[in-house]
């Protein structure tokens, strides 16, 4: 069995190496016809940009996407600078320069990758999937009897910030930096997914289709690992199936198919404020202009946020969304499961978590208030602040850096729920409801606790579960996502997830503030 695992690992690494090498091969040529088609479709009026590009770049072959992008951006920025200086605002080419560069480079590819997309898919995604499964499946036998044991998880170089974990951290961060800030550099990765994208949406793959497909593929493969690891616990099996269903179906397939029928790209499970641009003017106008289905999507998004979310949290806690529906939570529970023990349980981490996540929630609400004000009044500023600026900074700092680069890239360093714990504004909203108005709690039986520490070790939200279990106290924390792993790894059945009456969730003595000890106990529980 170990031979099969090592063979699978070798195949996986080979696929990953080929996938990475695609960044450095290929040829590109922006033809005059392709460039004219681009300028016509974008309505570009800058004669300076068109003439300079036609003279220096069009019909010239490049051997690197980086070199081609550098020349495109240089001409673009020089042209825009001159137009802005002359106040020729109608000739300025607006938009993110790297996105414009991507749009020009995407149809410019030529050579082996473009001509053999299917072959390269098998050499990258195919080998990666086969190798991963060969590495994972033998665990059914090698792990022995079902159940979780303290088997040196903190001694593994891959799961405790060792050299393997550091390499994984660097690779993940590098991927997200390219995805968000240099999409034109990864255009070769999108070519190999063009046939799949065309079959779903009818168009060529973008960097976001690449991300969505890769996201679902990783979740599926690591979902198999979850099925094996937690095969003794039906709750984990059903929960894993649920997050796979909602991510693949609602976040990937349905939106792509909607585009094929000229409908808005829409994820029916993505609730505001996680879906922070839901109330942006371009999104509202797009939905309204899309007819009855678009209006339904707009109403559904509002009802989901204001009615369905709090009602469901009241009955089932935030776990219904964070651990059963959310794609961010789904990736954290599958790809991130090997790193869940890295979540800090220190008091200082809890203090940072409380202030940071609620600050992001306030930031998102303020940004939305500015957005709606501008939408209904047609005024670009409020209190002297441009709505577009606050939208940009939220998208850059929270939407890109926090949720992507840090939220996922830092799995091997900070644990798998870094974004959910410290940054997600929807998790903060759900947590407020769960803390003050919910039937959900995790009950404990302190008399049977043997202080093995499995529950605290595996808590991805940094909760010291053992401390509650030893005192026989219910666990009622706004940060708890109800993943149930603490219960799954408990060898004595001390912990149980329940949806019961509100009365009894917190001991009456917890609300007495007669002395510092009682106050501190209350604070620690919250």
C-alpha positions in Angstrom: 0.0 0.0 0.0 2.8 2.4 0.8 4.3 1.7 -2.7 1.0 2.8 -4.2 1.0 6.0 -2.1 4.6 6.8 -3.2 3.7 6.1 -6.8 0.7 8.4 -6.5 2.8 11.1 -4.9 5.3 10.9 -7.8 2.5 11.2 -10.3 1.0 14.1 -8.5 4.3 16.0 -8.3 4.9 15.3 -12.0 1.5 16.8 -12.9 2.2 19.8 -10.7 5.6 20.3 -12.2 4.2 20.3 -15.7 1.3 22.6 -14.7 3.9 25.1 -13.3 6.1 24.8 -16.3 3.3 26.0 -18.6 3.9 29.5 -17.2 7.3 29.6 -19.0 6.5 28.2 -22.4 4.5 29.2 -25.4 4.4 31.9 -28.1 2.1 34.9 -28.5 1.2 37.2 -31.4 -1.4 39.9 -31.3 -2.5 40.1 -35.0 -3.7 43.3 -36.5 -7.2 41.8 -37.0 -7.4 40.6 -33.4 -6.3 44.0 -32.1 -8.9 45.8 -34.3 -11.5 43.5 -33.0 -10.4 44.3 -29.4 -10.5 48.1 -29.9 -13.9 47.9 -31.6 -15.4 45.8 -28.9 -14.1 48.0 -26.1 -14.9 51.2 -27.9 -11.4 52.6 -27.6 -11.0 56.1 -29.0 -7.3 56.7 -28.3 -5.6 57.1 -31.6 -2.3 57.4 -29.8 -2.7 53.9 -28.2 -4.0 52.3 -31.4 -1.2 53.7 -33.6 1.6 53.0 -31.1 0.4 49.5 -30.5 0.0 48.8 -34.2 3.5 50.0 -34.9 5.3 48.3 -32.1 3.4 45.2 -31.0 0.8 44.1 -33.6 1.9 41.1 -35.7 5.1 40.7 -33.6 5.8 37.3 -32.1 6.7 37.1 -28.4 8.1 34.0 -26.6 6.9 35.2 -23.2 3.6 36.4 -21.8 5.5 38.5 -19.4 7.4 40.4 -22.1 4.2 41.0 -24.2 2.3 42.2 -21.1 5.1 44.6 -20.2 5.1 46.2 -23.7 1.2 46.4 -23.7 1.1 48.0 -20.2 3.9 50.5 -21.1 2.1 51.8 -24.2 -1.3 51.8 -22.3 0.0 53.8 -19.4 1.9 56.3 -21.6 -1.2 56.9 -23.7 -3.4 57.4 -20.7 -0.9 59.7 -19.1 -0.9 62.0 -22.2 -4.7 61.9 -22.5 -5.2 62.8 -18.8 -2.7 65.6 -19.0 -4.6 67.0 -22.0 -7.9 66.3 -20.2 -9.0 64.1 -23.1 -11.1 62.0 -20.8 -13.1 60.3 -23.5 -9.8 58.9 -24.9 -8.6 57.5 -21.6 -8.7 53.7 -21.5 -10.3 52.9 -18.2 -9.9 49.6 -16.3 -7.2 47.5 -14.6 -4.2 47.5 -16.9 -3.5 43.8 -16.2 -7.0 42.8 -17.1 -6.7 44.7 -20.4 -3.4 43.0 -21.0 -5.1 39.6 -20.4 -7.8 40.4 -22.8 -5.3 41.1 -25.5 -3.0 38.2 -24.8 -5.7 35.5 -24.5 -6.4 35.3 -28.2 -2.7 35.7 -29.1 -1.5 32.3 -28.0 0.0 29.9 -30.5 2.0 26.7 -30.5 1.9 23.4 -28.6 -0.4 24.3 -25.7 -3.0 26.0 -27.9 -2.9 23.1 -30.4 -3.0 20.3 -27.9 -5.3 21.5 -25.1 -6.6 18.0 -24.3 -3.2 16.4 -24.0 -2.0 19.2 -21.7 -5.1 18.8 -19.5 -4.3 15.2 -18.9 -0.6 16.0 -18.3 -1.7 18.5 -15.6 -5.1 18.1 -14.1 -5.3 14.4 -15.2 -2.0 13.4 -13.6 -2.8 15.6 -10.5 -6.2 13.9 -9.9 -4.9 10.3 -10.6 -1.8 10.9 -8.4 -3.8 12.4 -5.6 -6.3 9.5 -5.5 -3.5 6.9 -5.5 -2.0 8.7 -2.6 -5.3 9.0 -0.7 -7.1 5.8 -1.3 -4.6 3.4 0.4 -5.4 5.2 3.7 -8.5 3.1 4.0 -6.2 0.2 4.9 -3.2 2.0 6.3 -5.2 4.1 8.8 -6.6 0.9 10.4 -9.7 1.1 12.5 -11.9 4.1 12.0 -11.4 7.0 14.4 -9.0 9.8 15.1 -5.9 9.3 17.3 -3.1 11.6 18.5 -0.6 10.2 16.1 2.1 12.8 15.7 0.2 15.3 13.7 2.4 18.1 15.1 5.6 16.2 14.1 4.8 16.1 10.4 6.7 18.5 8.2 3.6 19.0 6.0 1.2 19.8 8.7 3.1 21.7 11.3 4.9 24.5 9.4 7.7 22.3 8.4 9.6 22.5 5.1 6.8 20.8 3.2 4.3 23.2 4.7 6.5 26.2 3.8 6.7 25.1 0.2 2.9 24.6 0.0 2.5 28.1 1.6 4.8 29.7 -1.0 3.1 27.9 -3.9 -0.5 28.8 -2.7 0.4 32.5 -2.1 2.2 32.7 -5.5 -0.9 31.2 -7.3 -3.2 33.7 -5.7 -0.9 36.7 -6.4 -0.9 35.7 -10.1 -4.6 35.0 -10.2 -5.6 38.4 -8.7 -2.9 40.7 -9.9 -1.2 39.2 -12.9 -3.8 37.1 -14.8 -2.1 37.6 -18.1 0.8 35.5 -16.8 -1.3 32.4 -16.4 -3.1 32.6 -19.7 -1.5 29.2 -20.7 -3.4 27.6 -17.8 -6.7 28.9 -19.2 -6.0 27.4 -22.7 -6.2 23.8 -21.4 -9.7 24.5 -20.0 -11.1 26.2 -23.1 -13.0 23.0 -24.3 -14.6 22.6 -20.9 -15.6 26.2 -20.6 -17.0 26.2 -24.2 -19.2 23.2 -23.3 -20.6 25.0 -20.3 -20.8 28.7 -21.0 -20.1 28.7 -24.7 -17.0 30.9 -24.3 -13.3 30.5 -23.7 -11.9 30.0 -20.2 -11.0 33.1 -18.2 -8.8 33.2 -15.1 -11.9 32.9 -13.0 -13.1 29.8 -14.9 -9.7 28.4 -14.2 -10.1 29.2 -10.5 -13.6 27.8 -10.3 -12.6 24.6 -12.0 -9.5 24.1 -10.0 -11.4 25.0 -6.8 -14.0 22.2 -7.5 -11.4 19.7 -8.6 -9.4 20.2 -5.4 -12.5 20.0 -3.2 -13.6 16.8 -4.9 -10.2 15.1 -4.5 -9.7 16.3 -0.9 -13.4 15.4 -0.3 -12.4 11.8 -0.9 -9.8 12.2 1.8 -12.5 13.5 4.2 -14.7 10.5 3.5 -11.9 8.2 4.4 -10.6 10.1 7.4 -14.0 10.6 9.0 -15.7 7.4 7.7 -16.7 6.6 11.3 -18.9 9.7 11.5 -22.0 10.1 9.4 -22.4 13.8 10.2 -19.0 14.5 8.5 -19.9 12.3 5.5 -23.2 14.1 4.9 -21.6 17.5 5.6 -18.8 16.9 3.1 -21.3 15.8 0.5 -23.3 18.9 1.1 -20.4 21.4 0.6 -19.3 19.6 -2.6 -22.9 19.7 -3.9 -23.4 23.4 -3.3 -19.9 24.4 -4.5 -19.9 22.4 -7.7 -23.6 22.8 -8.5 -24.5 26.3 -7.3 -21.2 28.2 -7.4 -19.8 26.7 -10.6 -22.1 24.8 -13.0 -25.3 26.8 -12.7 -23.6 30.2 -13.1 -21.7 29.0 -16.2 -24.8 27.5 -17.7 -26.7 30.7 -17.1 -24.1 32.6 -19.1 -24.7 30.2 -22.0 -28.3 31.4 -22.1 -27.3 35.1 -21.9 -28.4 35.3 -18.3 -26.5 37.0 -15.4 -23.7 35.0 -13.8 -25.2 34.3 -10.4 -24.4 32.1 -7.4 -27.8 31.6 -5.6 -26.1 30.5 -2.4 -23.7 33.5 -2.1 -25.1 35.8 0.5 -24.2 39.5 1.2 -21.9 40.7 2.7 -19.7 37.8 1.6 -20.9 38.7 -1.9 -19.7 42.2 -1.3 -20.4 43.6 -4.8 -24.0 42.5 -4.8 -25.3 46.1 -4.4 -22.8 47.6 -6.8 -24.5 49.7 -9.5 -23.2 47.5 -12.3 -24.6 44.4 -10.7 -28.0 45.9 -9.8 -28.4 47.4 -13.3 -27.3 44.1 -14.9 -29.9 42.1 -12.9 -32.7 44.6 -13.5 -32.0 44.7 -17.3 -32.0 40.9 -17.5 -35.8 40.7 -17.2 -37.8 38.6 -14.8 -35.0 36.2 -13.8 -32.7 39.0 -13.1 -35.2 40.7 -10.9 -35.9 37.4 -9.1 -32.1 37.1 -8.5 -32.0 40.6 -7.0 -35.0 39.9 -4.7 -33.6 36.5 -3.8 -30.3 38.0 -2.8 -32.0 40.5 -0.5 -34.3 37.9 1.1 -31.4 35.5 1.5 -29.5 38.0 3.5 -32.2 39.6 5.6 -34.6 36.7 6.2 -33.3 33.2 5.3 -29.8 33.7 6.9 -30.9 34.9 10.4 -33.9 32.4 10.5 -31.7 29.5 9.6 -29.0 30.6 12.1 -31.7 30.8 14.8 -32.7 27.1 14.3 -29.4 25.6 13.3 -26.6 28.0 14.1 -24.1 29.4 11.6 -23.1 25.8 10.8 -25.9 25.6 8.2 -24.0 28.0 6.0 -20.4 28.0 7.1 -20.0 24.3 7.2 -22.7 23.0 4.9 -23.1 25.6 2.1 -20.3 28.1 1.8 -17.6 27.5 -0.8 -15.0 29.2 1.4 -15.9 26.8 4.2 -15.9 23.9 1.8 -12.4 24.5 0.6 -11.3 25.0 4.2 -12.8 21.7 5.2 -11.3 19.7 2.4 -8.0 21.2 1.1 -7.5 22.9 4.5 -8.3 19.9 6.8 -4.6 18.9 7.1 -3.9 22.3 8.6 -6.8 22.7 11.0 -4.6 22.1 14.1 -2.5 25.2 13.3 -5.3 27.6 14.3 -4.1 29.5 17.4 -5.9 28.9 20.6 -4.2 31.8 22.4 -6.2 34.6 24.0 -4.4 37.2 22.0 -5.6 35.5 18.8 -9.2 35.6 20.0 -8.9 39.3 20.8 -7.5 40.0 17.3 -10.3 37.8 15.8 -13.0 39.7 17.6 -11.9 43.1 16.6 -10.7 42.3 13.1 -13.7 40.4 11.8 -16.2 42.9 13.1 -14.1 45.7 11.6 -14.4 44.1 8.2 -18.2 43.8 8.7 -18.5 47.5 9.5 -16.2 48.3 6.5 -18.5 46.3 4.2 -21.7 47.9 5.5 -20.2 51.4 5.2 -19.1 50.6 1.6 -22.6 49.3 0.8 -24.2 52.5 2.3 -22.0 54.6 0.1 -22.8 52.4 -2.9 -26.6 52.6 -2.4 -26.5 56.3 -1.8 -24.7 56.8 -5.1 -27.0 54.4 -6.9 -30.2 56.2 -5.8 -28.9 59.8 -5.9 -26.6 59.5 -8.8 -23.9 61.3 -6.7 -20.4 59.9 -6.9 -19.3 61.1 -3.5 -20.6 61.1 0.1 -19.0 63.1 2.9 -16.3 64.1 0.4 -15.3 60.4 -0.2 -15.7 58.8 -3.7 -17.9 55.7 -3.7 -15.7 54.2 -6.3 -12.6 54.7 -4.1 -14.1 52.9 -1.1 -15.3 50.1 -3.4 -11.8 49.7 -4.8 -10.1 49.6 -1.5 -12.5 47.0 -0.1 -12.1 44.8 -3.2 -8.3 45.2 -3.1 -7.7 44.8 0.6 -10.6 42.4 1.6 -11.8 40.8 -1.6 -8.3 40.0 -3.0 -5.7 40.1 -0.3 -7.6 39.0 2.8 -10.0 36.4 1.4 -7.7 35.1 -1.3 -3.9 35.6 -0.8 -4.1 35.4 3.0 -7.3 33.5 3.6 -6.3 30.5 1.5 -2.6 31.0 0.8 -1.9 31.0 4.6 -3.5 27.6 5.3 -0.2 25.9 6.0 0.9 28.7 8.3 -2.2 30.0 10.2 -4.7 27.2 9.8 -7.6 26.5 7.4 -10.1 29.0 8.6 -8.0 32.1 8.6 -10.5 34.0 6.4 -13.6 32.6 8.1 -12.2 33.3 11.6 -10.6 36.7 11.1 -12.1 38.3 8.0 -15.4 37.0 6.6 -18.1 39.7 7.2 -20.9 37.1 6.6 -19.3 34.9 9.3 -19.4 38.0 11.6 -23.0 38.6 10.8 -23.9 34.9 11.4 -21.9 34.9 14.6 -23.8 37.8 16.1 -27.1 36.1 15.5 -25.8 32.8 16.8 -24.4 34.4 19.9 -27.6 36.3 20.9 -30.5 34.5 19.2 -30.0 30.8 18.3 -31.0 27.3 19.5 -27.6 25.9 18.6 -25.0 24.8 21.1 -22.4 22.0 21.7 -23.2 20.2 24.9 -20.5 18.5 26.9 -20.3 15.7 29.5 -17.4 16.6 31.6 -17.7 13.4 33.7 -16.4 11.4 30.8 -13.7 13.8 29.5 -10.2 12.2 29.7 -8.4 15.4 28.7 -6.8 13.8 25.6 -7.0 17.2 23.9 -8.2 16.0 20.5 -11.1 18.4 20.5 -8.9 21.5 21.0 -6.3 20.3 18.6 -8.7 19.8 15.8 -10.7 23.0 16.4 -10.2 25.1 13.3 -11.7 28.2 14.9 -9.1 28.3 17.8 -11.6 27.4 20.5 -10.1 25.6 23.5 -12.9 23.0 23.5 -11.3 20.8 26.2 -11.6 23.6 28.7 -15.4 23.6 28.3 -15.6 19.8 28.3 -13.6 19.5 31.5 -16.1 21.8 33.2 -19.1 20.3 31.6 -20.2 23.6 30.1 -22.1 24.2 26.8 -20.0 25.7 24.0 -21.7 28.8 22.8 -19.3 30.9 20.8 -20.0 33.3 18.0 -17.0 32.0 16.1 -18.0 28.3 16.2 -19.0 27.1 12.7 -20.4 23.8 14.0 -18.1 21.7 11.8 -18.6 18.9 14.4 -15.0 17.7 14.1 -14.4 18.2 17.8 -17.2 15.7 18.4 -15.9 13.4 15.6 -12.4 13.1 17.2 -13.6 12.7 20.8 -12.9 9.1 21.8 -15.5 9.1 24.6 -18.5 10.8 23.0 -18.3 13.8 25.3 -19.4 16.4 22.8 -22.7 16.6 21.0 -24.1 19.2 18.5 -27.6 20.2 19.4 -30.4 22.5 18.4 -32.5 22.9 21.5 -34.4 25.6 23.4 -32.7 28.9 23.9 -33.0 28.5 27.6 -30.1 26.6 29.0 -27.6 27.5 26.3 -25.7 29.6 28.9 -25.6 28.9 32.6 -27.4 31.6 34.6 -24.4 32.4 36.7 -22.5 33.4 33.5 -24.5 36.6 33.3 -23.7 37.7 36.9 -21.0 40.4 36.8 -20.4 40.6 40.5 -16.6 40.0 40.3 -13.7 39.9 37.9 -13.6 36.1 37.8 -17.2 35.8 36.6 -16.8 38.5 34.1 -13.7 36.9 32.6 -15.4 33.5 32.4 -18.3 35.1 30.4 -15.8 36.9 28.1 -13.9 33.7 27.4 -17.1 31.9 26.5 -18.1 34.5 24.1 
